[in-house]
Amino acid sequence: MSSSSMSNRHVSVTMLVVVAMLLFFIQGVLSLNQTNAYLQHICVNSDGTYKSDSSYESNVKHLLEFMSSPLDYGFTSGTSSNDIYAKFQCRGDVSESKCRSCLTTAFSAIRRRCPNNKGRIIWYDNCVLDLSSIYTYDKVDYKHSFYVYNAKDVSGNTKSFNKNTKALLYKLKEKATRKEQEQYTKDYMYATGVESLGTMKLYAMVQCTQDLSLKNCSVCLDWIMGKLPRCCNGKQGGRVYNPNCNFRYELYPFVKT
């Protein structure tokens, strides 16, 4: 072929910041997938553009300063047309250092790829960054999604493999959206699992951004899982990404289960 106020900062930038895990809970946890490949980006033209010397550009720089400080999650309110909302998450099994490195890379890359867009989204293996001038807290984005699949086909019964893949992903969706979870931990709205399929083992992961309610996490995962098997019919691996949720499956251990 992933709430605290900023009032003391005295900046006009309005931010919604969502992290998929509390970073100090995951020190020492390493992903089995050590790469952080770029996956996709979208310049959201419908959000409009800004000039390089504008107040919005100044707020983008304030955002960069914020993301360079100890990471937190939350939002502050505002009414200015120059407000910027940032939403980001790291994959639930990456270390703090890899999370921060991914976000730094993502922020630099999206400024280069969509230099004057107010709305822009970028995905890497280990994180997603979503910048917008529109408040999207607890809203599922149905407009922006993409999929990636392994070029290799499975051997044997494709229909049975697709059925088993879908069953495991839905099982993980139920785990990720169970009500008895402790909020804002590294496992909140995140689940991994493995299933034996004869001589093969199927590994899978699902995740939602933590601004979503459990109900909307379920809605989002249902929506992207509805793209099976069209996205990756009979493929040895596949992923579907949305700004709010994603899933992945492989026939090798890419994630800690």
Disulfide bonds with the S-S distance in Angstrom:
Cys43-Cys114 1.92
Cys90-Cys99 2.10
Cys102-Cys127 2.01
Cys208-Cys217 2.10
Cys220-Cys245 2.07
Cys231-Cys232 2.28
